Amino acid sequence: MSEKGCGIVSVKTQIENKLQSAFQLNALKVVDESHLHAGHVGARPEGETHFRVTIVSPDFAGKSRVERHRMVNAALAEELAGPVHALAVHASAPEEGEGG
């Protein structure tokens, strides 16, 4: 499931790989919600434009919500500058659970 088509890594897999490299993870869930935005600005027929990320990491302890989002956005700067039109982020520290 890590690849799409003929050896081309999907945007979802790129996001997962970059977040796994950037953070110590307790939990990570990346959901492609592009189908919910078909026909909207920024949506492409092939999808992979709108994602929801739920991430739990000790790296977020003591950080504000804005700081956490900035950390995730920095890790995914290349994707946000290219194929990803929208990214919803729920980032929390382990003691907070997945509510972020």
N, CA, C and O atoms as CSV, one atom per row, in Angstrom:
chain,resi,resn,atom,element,x,y,z
A,1,MET,N,N,0.804,-1.203,0.000
A,1,MET,CA,C,0.000,0.000,0.000
A,1,MET,C,C,0.846,1.265,0.000
A,1,MET,O,O,0.299,2.368,-0.036
A,2,SER,N,N,2.154,1.131,0.040
A,2,SER,CA,C,2.988,2.314,0.131
A,2,SER,C,C,3.232,2.965,-1.219
A,2,SER,O,O,3.828,4.040,-1.281
A,3,GLU,N,N,2.801,2.358,-2.270
A,3,GLU,CA,C,3.038,2.946,-3.582
A,3,GLU,C,C,1.759,2.958,-4.387
A,3,GLU,O,O,0.852,2.159,-4.158
A,4,LYS,N,N,1.701,3.873,-5.330
A,4,LYS,CA,C,0.545,4.036,-6.178
A,4,LYS,C,C,1.016,3.990,-7.622
A,4,LYS,O,O,1.999,4.640,-7.980
A,5,GLY,N,N,0.335,3.242,-8.430
A,5,GLY,CA,C,0.703,3.174,-9.837
A,5,GLY,C,C,2.006,2.435,-10.047
A,5,GLY,O,O,2.277,1.430,-9.390
A,6,CYS,N,N,2.805,2.936,-10.959
A,6,CYS,CA,C,4.055,2.270,-11.353
A,6,CYS,C,C,5.239,2.821,-10.571
A,6,CYS,O,O,6.075,3.530,-11.131
A,7,GLY,N,N,5.318,2.505,-9.288
A,7,GLY,CA,C,6.453,2.920,-8.486
A,7,GLY,C,C,6.412,4.361,-8.028
A,7,GLY,O,O,7.392,4.840,-7.456
A,8,ILE,N,N,5.326,5.070,-8.252
A,8,ILE,CA,C,5.205,6.449,-7.804
A,8,ILE,C,C,4.577,6.434,-6.411
A,8,ILE,O,O,3.497,5.878,-6.215
A,9,VAL,N,N,5.255,7.042,-5.459
A,9,VAL,CA,C,4.766,7.067,-4.085
A,9,VAL,C,C,3.600,8.043,-3.985
A,9,VAL,O,O,3.684,9.173,-4.466
A,10,SER,N,N,2.519,7.604,-3.360
A,10,SER,CA,C,1.338,8.456,-3.208
A,10,SER,C,C,1.636,9.629,-2.275
A,10,SER,O,O,2.553,9.566,-1.455
A,11,VAL,N,N,0.861,10.685,-2.407
A,11,VAL,CA,C,1.014,11.849,-1.545
A,11,VAL,C,C,0.759,11.443,-0.090
A,11,VAL,O,O,1.461,11.899,0.812
A,12,LYS,N,N,-0.226,10.600,0.136
A,12,LYS,CA,C,-0.514,10.127,1.496
A,12,LYS,C,C,0.719,9.444,2.092
A,12,LYS,O,O,1.069,9.697,3.245
A,13,THR,N,N,1.371,8.591,1.325
A,13,THR,CA,C,2.565,7.893,1.802
A,13,THR,C,C,3.705,8.875,2.045
A,13,THR,O,O,4.452,8.724,3.012
A,14,GLN,N,N,3.848,9.871,1.190
A,14,GLN,CA,C,4.873,10.897,1.392
A,14,GLN,C,C,4.639,11.614,2.721
A,14,GLN,O,O,5.579,11.846,3.482
A,15,ILE,N,N,3.389,11.960,2.993
A,15,ILE,CA,C,3.046,12.635,4.248
A,15,ILE,C,C,3.384,11.735,5.433
A,15,ILE,O,O,4.012,12.180,6.394
A,16,GLU,N,N,2.972,10.483,5.367
A,16,GLU,CA,C,3.255,9.539,6.453
A,16,GLU,C,C,4.755,9.403,6.683
A,16,GLU,O,O,5.216,9.453,7.823
A,17,ASN,N,N,5.508,9.232,5.618
A,17,ASN,CA,C,6.961,9.053,5.726
A,17,ASN,C,C,7.639,10.278,6.333
A,17,ASN,O,O,8.507,10.145,7.197
A,18,LYS,N,N,7.249,11.461,5.887
A,18,LYS,CA,C,7.876,12.677,6.400
A,18,LYS,C,C,7.545,12.902,7.871
A,18,LYS,O,O,8.412,13.319,8.639
A,19,LEU,N,N,6.310,12.634,8.274
A,19,LEU,CA,C,5.944,12.819,9.675
A,19,LEU,C,C,6.622,11.770,10.557
A,19,LEU,O,O,7.007,12.063,11.689
A,20,GLN,N,N,6.768,10.554,10.044
A,20,GLN,CA,C,7.475,9.510,10.796
A,20,GLN,C,C,8.942,9.881,10.993
A,20,GLN,O,O,9.530,9.563,12.027
A,21,SER,N,N,9.528,10.543,10.020
A,21,SER,CA,C,10.931,10.961,10.117
A,21,SER,C,C,11.110,12.189,11.004
A,21,SER,O,O,12.127,12.329,11.683
A,22,ALA,N,N,10.123,13.070,10.993
A,22,ALA,CA,C,10.253,14.346,11.692
A,22,ALA,C,C,9.935,14.279,13.184
A,22,ALA,O,O,10.451,15.078,13.965
A,23,PHE,N,N,9.084,13.326,13.582
A,23,PHE,CA,C,8.601,13.291,14.959
A,23,PHE,C,C,8.748,11.911,15.589
A,23,PHE,O,O,8.760,10.893,14.897
A,24,GLN,N,N,8.859,11.897,16.925
A,24,GLN,CA,C,8.715,10.652,17.680
A,24,GLN,C,C,7.206,10.425,17.750
A,24,GLN,O,O,6.478,11.269,18.273
A,25,LEU,N,N,6.741,9.317,17.242
A,25,LEU,CA,C,5.299,9.124,17.154
A,25,LEU,C,C,4.762,8.104,18.142
A,25,LEU,O,O,5.338,7.033,18.333
A,26,ASN,N,N,3.648,8.460,18.763
A,26,ASN,CA,C,2.865,7.504,19.537
A,26,ASN,C,C,1.693,7.031,18.681
A,26,ASN,O,O,1.226,5.900,18.821
A,27,ALA,N,N,1.227,7.906,17.795
A,27,ALA,CA,C,0.129,7.565,16.884
A,27,ALA,C,C,0.167,8.499,15.686
A,27,ALA,O,O,0.541,9.667,15.795
A,28,LEU,N,N,-0.228,7.961,14.543
A,28,LEU,CA,C,-0.324,8.761,13.321
A,28,LEU,C,C,-1.425,8.188,12.455
A,28,LEU,O,O,-1.478,6.984,12.201
A,29,LYS,N,N,-2.299,9.066,12.008
A,29,LYS,CA,C,-3.363,8.669,11.084
A,29,LYS,C,C,-3.464,9.757,10.018
A,29,LYS,O,O,-3.661,10.932,10.328
A,30,VAL,N,N,-3.326,9.349,8.762
A,30,VAL,CA,C,-3.433,10.276,7.639
A,30,VAL,C,C,-4.598,9.800,6.772
A,30,VAL,O,O,-4.606,8.668,6.289
A,31,VAL,N,N,-5.574,10.678,6.585
A,31,VAL,CA,C,-6.772,10.331,5.822
A,31,VAL,C,C,-6.871,11.260,4.620
A,31,VAL,O,O,-6.818,12.482,4.758
A,32,ASP,N,N,-7.015,10.668,3.443
A,32,ASP,CA,C,-7.225,11.433,2.208
A,32,ASP,C,C,-8.714,11.756,2.115
A,32,ASP,O,O,-9.534,10.861,1.912
A,33,GLU,N,N,-9.060,13.023,2.260
A,33,GLU,CA,C,-10.458,13.459,2.205
A,33,GLU,C,C,-10.779,14.170,0.894
A,33,GLU,O,O,-11.766,14.900,0.803
A,34,SER,N,N,-9.954,13.959,-0.103
A,34,SER,CA,C,-10.120,14.659,-1.376
A,34,SER,C,C,-11.482,14.429,-2.002
A,34,SER,O,O,-12.051,15.334,-2.611
A,35,HIS,N,N,-12.007,13.218,-1.855
A,35,HIS,CA,C,-13.314,12.905,-2.449
A,35,HIS,C,C,-14.425,13.788,-1.890
A,35,HIS,O,O,-15.445,13.984,-2.550
A,36,LEU,N,N,-14.246,14.319,-0.695
A,36,LEU,CA,C,-15.252,15.197,-0.092
A,36,LEU,C,C,-15.225,16.594,-0.696
A,36,LEU,O,O,-16.139,17.390,-0.481
A,37,HIS,N,N,-14.167,16.888,-1.456
A,37,HIS,CA,C,-13.972,18.230,-2.002
A,37,HIS,C,C,-13.988,18.259,-3.526
A,37,HIS,O,O,-13.563,19.244,-4.129
A,38,ALA,N,N,-14.465,17.209,-4.144
A,38,ALA,CA,C,-14.520,17.146,-5.612
A,38,ALA,C,C,-15.294,18.349,-6.146
A,38,ALA,O,O,-16.392,18.659,-5.683
A,39,GLY,N,N,-14.700,19.013,-7.123
A,39,GLY,CA,C,-15.334,20.175,-7.729
A,39,GLY,C,C,-15.038,21.483,-7.023
A,39,GLY,O,O,-15.386,22.545,-7.539
A,40,HIS,N,N,-14.405,21.438,-5.855
A,40,HIS,CA,C,-14.061,22.653,-5.127
A,40,HIS,C,C,-12.731,23.203,-5.602
A,40,HIS,O,O,-11.980,22.513,-6.291
A,41,VAL,N,N,-12.439,24.429,-5.242
A,41,VAL,CA,C,-11.171,25.060,-5.585
A,41,VAL,C,C,-10.028,24.225,-5.004
A,41,VAL,O,O,-10.081,23.817,-3.843
A,42,GLY,N,N,-9.012,23.975,-5.800
A,42,GLY,CA,C,-7.838,23.242,-5.355
A,42,GLY,C,C,-7.946,21.741,-5.526
A,42,GLY,O,O,-6.944,21.034,-5.414
A,43,ALA,N,N,-9.143,21.239,-5.796
A,43,ALA,CA,C,-9.323,19.792,-5.981
A,43,ALA,C,C,-8.919,19.411,-7.397
A,43,ALA,O,O,-9.185,20.142,-8.351
A,44,ARG,N,N,-8.275,18.261,-7.518
A,44,ARG,CA,C,-7.913,17.729,-8.830
A,44,ARG,C,C,-8.700,16.441,-9.039
A,44,ARG,O,O,-9.029,15.762,-8.067
A,45,PRO,N,N,-9.003,16.095,-10.270
A,45,PRO,CA,C,-9.767,14.875,-10.545
A,45,PRO,C,C,-9.112,13.612,-9.980
A,45,PRO,O,O,-9.808,12.682,-9.572
A,46,GLU,N,N,-7.780,13.576,-9.955
A,46,GLU,CA,C,-7.075,12.392,-9.455
A,46,GLU,C,C,-7.006,12.346,-7.927
A,46,GLU,O,O,-6.546,11.356,-7.358
A,47,GLY,N,N,-7.458,13.403,-7.268
A,47,GLY,CA,C,-7.485,13.409,-5.802
A,47,GLY,C,C,-6.153,13.760,-5.182
A,47,GLY,O,O,-5.316,14.417,-5.802
A,48,GLU,N,N,-5.964,13.315,-3.955
A,48,GLU,CA,C,-4.758,13.558,-3.164
A,48,GLU,C,C,-4.439,15.047,-3.020
A,48,GLU,O,O,-3.306,15.478,-3.236
A,49,THR,N,N,-5.459,15.819,-2.653
A,49,THR,CA,C,-5.286,17.257,-2.459
A,49,THR,C,C,-5.684,17.712,-1.061
A,49,THR,O,O,-5.186,18.728,-0.576
A,50,HIS,N,N,-6.576,16.972,-0.410
A,50,HIS,CA,C,-7.108,17.353,0.898
A,50,HIS,C,C,-6.884,16.215,1.893
A,50,HIS,O,O,-7.326,15.087,1.676
A,51,PHE,N,N,-6.189,16.532,2.988
A,51,PHE,CA,C,-5.847,15.496,3.962
A,51,PHE,C,C,-6.185,15.929,5.379
A,51,PHE,O,O,-6.191,17.117,5.699
A,52,ARG,N,N,-6.464,14.941,6.221
A,52,ARG,CA,C,-6.648,15.137,7.661
A,52,ARG,C,C,-5.591,14.297,8.360
A,52,ARG,O,O,-5.481,13.094,8.121
A,53,VAL,N,N,-4.810,14.941,9.229
A,53,VAL,CA,C,-3.738,14.273,9.964
A,53,VAL,C,C,-4.042,14.332,11.457
A,53,VAL,O,O,-4.298,15.400,12.014
A,54,THR,N,N,-4.009,13.168,12.086
A,54,THR,CA,C,-4.075,13.082,13.543
A,54,THR,C,C,-2.735,12.528,13.986
A,54,THR,O,O,-2.341,11.433,13.586
A,55,ILE,N,N,-2.038,13.289,14.813
A,55,ILE,CA,C,-0.682,12.908,15.208
A,55,ILE,C,C,-0.510,13.113,16.710
A,55,ILE,O,O,-0.864,14.158,17.256
A,56,VAL,N,N,0.036,12.103,17.356
A,56,VAL,CA,C,0.336,12.166,18.792
A,56,VAL,C,C,1.832,11.960,18.945
A,56,VAL,O,O,2.379,10.943,18.520
A,57,SER,N,N,2.493,12.945,19.563
A,57,SER,CA,C,3.950,12.890,19.701
A,57,SER,C,C,4.392,13.616,20.974
A,57,SER,O,O,3.835,14.657,21.324
A,58,PRO,N,N,5.389,13.066,21.660
A,58,PRO,CA,C,5.939,13.788,22.800
A,58,PRO,C,C,6.616,15.096,22.383
A,58,PRO,O,O,6.859,15.961,23.225
A,59,ASP,N,N,6.918,15.246,21.106
A,59,ASP,CA,C,7.513,16.481,20.599
A,59,ASP,C,C,6.575,17.673,20.767
A,59,ASP,O,O,7.024,18.819,20.722
A,60,PHE,N,N,5.286,17.422,20.961
A,60,PHE,CA,C,4.305,18.495,21.097
A,60,PHE,C,C,4.075,18.920,22.546
A,60,PHE,O,O,3.351,19.883,22.798
A,61,ALA,N,N,4.674,18.220,23.492
A,61,ALA,CA,C,4.488,18.553,24.908
A,61,ALA,C,C,4.950,19.985,25.172
A,61,ALA,O,O,6.044,20.384,24.771
A,62,GLY,N,N,4.103,20.743,25.849
A,62,GLY,CA,C,4.439,22.124,26.196
A,62,GLY,C,C,4.311,23.109,25.049
A,62,GLY,O,O,4.612,24.291,25.219
A,63,LYS,N,N,3.873,22.651,23.889
A,63,LYS,CA,C,3.734,23.528,22.722
A,63,LYS,C,C,2.263,23.949,22.568
A,63,LYS,O,O,1.351,23.185,22.882
A,64,SER,N,N,2.058,25.156,22.087
A,64,SER,CA,C,0.700,25.625,21.826
A,64,SER,C,C,0.162,24.957,20.564
A,64,SER,O,O,0.915,24.350,19.802
A,65,ARG,N,N,-1.115,25.073,20.357
A,65,ARG,CA,C,-1.743,24.517,19.148
A,65,ARG,C,C,-1.100,25.100,17.889
A,65,ARG,O,O,-0.826,24.376,16.932
A,66,VAL,N,N,-0.866,26.394,17.897
A,66,VAL,CA,C,-0.255,27.065,16.736
A,66,VAL,C,C,1.161,26.541,16.502
A,66,VAL,O,O,1.539,26.273,15.362
A,67,GLU,N,N,1.947,26.392,17.571
A,67,GLU,CA,C,3.310,25.870,17.434
A,67,GLU,C,C,3.296,24.456,16.857
A,67,GLU,O,O,4.128,24.121,16.014
A,68,ARG,N,N,2.364,23.636,17.303
A,68,ARG,CA,C,2.260,22.263,16.802
A,68,ARG,C,C,1.939,22.250,15.314
A,68,ARG,O,O,2.533,21.486,14.552
A,69,HIS,N,N,1.010,23.086,14.907
A,69,HIS,CA,C,0.637,23.157,13.491
A,69,HIS,C,C,1.815,23.637,12.656
A,69,HIS,O,O,2.057,23.137,11.557
A,70,ARG,N,N,2.542,24.606,13.183
A,70,ARG,CA,C,3.724,25.100,12.463
A,70,ARG,C,C,4.767,24.002,12.300
A,70,ARG,O,O,5.409,23.904,11.254
A,71,MET,N,N,4.938,23.180,13.323
A,71,MET,CA,C,5.897,22.078,13.256
A,71,MET,C,C,5.503,21.079,12.170
A,71,MET,O,O,6.347,20.632,11.393
A,72,VAL,N,N,4.226,20.735,12.122
A,72,VAL,CA,C,3.725,19.797,11.105
A,72,VAL,C,C,3.852,20.429,9.723
A,72,VAL,O,O,4.310,19.781,8.781
A,73,ASN,N,N,3.449,21.693,9.601
A,73,ASN,CA,C,3.535,22.371,8.309
A,73,ASN,C,C,4.976,22.466,7.817
A,73,ASN,O,O,5.232,22.340,6.620
A,74,ALA,N,N,5.918,22.689,8.731
A,74,ALA,CA,C,7.333,22.755,8.342
A,74,ALA,C,C,7.806,21.404,7.817
A,74,ALA,O,O,8.547,21.339,6.836
A,75,ALA,N,N,7.375,20.324,8.473
A,75,ALA,CA,C,7.775,18.983,8.033
A,75,ALA,C,C,7.193,18.651,6.658
A,75,ALA,O,O,7.770,17.872,5.901
A,76,LEU,N,N,6.046,19.251,6.349
A,76,LEU,CA,C,5.358,18.952,5.086
A,76,LEU,C,C,5.393,20.125,4.108
A,76,LEU,O,O,4.527,20.239,3.240
A,77,ALA,N,N,6.381,20.987,4.247
A,77,ALA,CA,C,6.463,22.198,3.413
A,77,ALA,C,C,6.420,21.894,1.920
A,77,ALA,O,O,5.746,22.590,1.160
A,78,GLU,N,N,7.135,20.864,1.505
A,78,GLU,CA,C,7.177,20.522,0.073
A,78,GLU,C,C,5.794,20.109,-0.442
A,78,GLU,O,O,5.382,20.516,-1.528
A,79,GLU,N,N,5.095,19.310,0.334
A,79,GLU,CA,C,3.754,18.855,-0.076
A,79,GLU,C,C,2.764,20.018,-0.066
A,79,GLU,O,O,1.912,20.118,-0.949
A,80,LEU,N,N,2.875,20.893,0.927
A,80,LEU,CA,C,1.967,22.033,1.009
A,80,LEU,C,C,2.223,23.048,-0.109
A,80,LEU,O,O,1.317,23.785,-0.499
A,81,ALA,N,N,3.437,23.084,-0.614
A,81,ALA,CA,C,3.771,23.977,-1.729
A,81,ALA,C,C,3.374,23.364,-3.071
A,81,ALA,O,O,3.344,24.055,-4.089
A,82,GLY,N,N,3.072,22.077,-3.070
A,82,GLY,CA,C,2.772,21.394,-4.322
A,82,GLY,C,C,1.398,20.767,-4.347
A,82,GLY,O,O,0.399,21.466,-4.517
A,83,PRO,N,N,1.334,19.452,-4.178
A,83,PRO,CA,C,0.078,18.749,-4.421
A,83,PRO,C,C,-1.006,18.926,-3.364
A,83,PRO,O,O,-2.183,18.731,-3.664
A,84,VAL,N,N,-0.639,19.292,-2.131
A,84,VAL,CA,C,-1.639,19.378,-1.064
A,84,VAL,C,C,-2.252,20.767,-1.026
A,84,VAL,O,O,-1.556,21.767,-0.852
A,85,HIS,N,N,-3.569,20.812,-1.193
A,85,HIS,CA,C,-4.295,22.071,-1.174
A,85,HIS,C,C,-4.770,22.411,0.239
A,85,HIS,O,O,-4.778,23.578,0.629
A,86,ALA,N,N,-5.163,21.393,1.002
A,86,ALA,CA,C,-5.690,21.623,2.347
A,86,ALA,C,C,-5.214,20.518,3.282
A,86,ALA,O,O,-5.164,19.344,2.916
A,87,LEU,N,N,-4.862,20.932,4.510
A,87,LEU,CA,C,-4.388,19.986,5.511
A,87,LEU,C,C,-5.026,20.344,6.849
A,87,LEU,O,O,-4.785,21.421,7.394
A,88,ALA,N,N,-5.835,19.436,7.367
A,88,ALA,CA,C,-6.409,19.602,8.698
A,88,ALA,C,C,-5.516,18.833,9.662
A,88,ALA,O,O,-5.223,17.659,9.433
A,89,VAL,N,N,-5.082,19.482,10.736
A,89,VAL,CA,C,-4.140,18.867,11.667
A,89,VAL,C,C,-4.739,18.818,13.066
A,89,VAL,O,O,-5.236,19.817,13.585
A,90,HIS,N,N,-4.679,17.638,13.658
A,90,HIS,CA,C,-5.022,17.428,15.062
A,90,HIS,C,C,-3.765,16.872,15.706
A,90,HIS,O,O,-3.472,15.682,15.592
A,91,ALA,N,N,-3.014,17.750,16.393
A,91,ALA,CA,C,-1.733,17.371,16.986
A,91,ALA,C,C,-1.822,17.444,18.497
A,91,ALA,O,O,-2.282,18.442,19.052
A,92,SER,N,N,-1.381,16.382,19.164
A,92,SER,CA,C,-1.425,16.369,20.611
A,92,SER,C,C,-0.219,15.627,21.178
A,92,SER,O,O,0.437,14.845,20.490
A,93,ALA,N,N,0.052,15.897,22.455
A,93,ALA,CA,C,1.086,15.180,23.190
A,93,ALA,C,C,0.447,13.907,23.764
A,93,ALA,O,O,-0.773,13.853,23.914
A,94,PRO,N,N,1.245,12.890,24.084
A,94,PRO,CA,C,0.697,11.606,24.550
A,94,PRO,C,C,-0.242,11.728,25.746
A,94,PRO,O,O,-1.253,11.029,25.808
A,95,GLU,N,N,0.077,12.604,26.693
A,95,GLU,CA,C,-0.769,12.728,27.870
A,95,GLU,C,C,-2.132,13.345,27.569
A,95,GLU,O,O,-3.031,13.307,28.409
A,96,GLU,N,N,-2.288,13.914,26.370
A,96,GLU,CA,C,-3.544,14.523,25.962
A,96,GLU,C,C,-4.399,13.566,25.145
A,96,GLU,O,O,-5.565,13.860,24.883
A,97,GLY,N,N,-3.847,12.431,24.738
A,97,GLY,CA,C,-4.568,11.510,23.872
A,97,GLY,C,C,-4.618,12.019,22.458
A,97,GLY,O,O,-3.722,12.748,22.032
A,98,GLU,N,N,-5.660,11.646,21.708
A,98,GLU,CA,C,-5.758,12.050,20.308
A,98,GLU,C,C,-6.708,13.222,20.109
A,98,GLU,O,O,-7.062,13.538,18.974
A,99,GLY,N,N,-7.124,13.864,21.178
A,99,GLY,CA,C,-8.071,14.963,21.068
A,99,GLY,C,C,-7.481,16.234,20.514
A,99,GLY,O,O,-8.188,17.023,19.888
A,100,GLY,N,N,-6.155,16.456,20.737
A,100,GLY,CA,C,-5.399,17.575,20.228
A,100,GLY,C,C,-6.097,18.839,20.192
A,100,GLY,O,O,-5.528,19.847,19.772
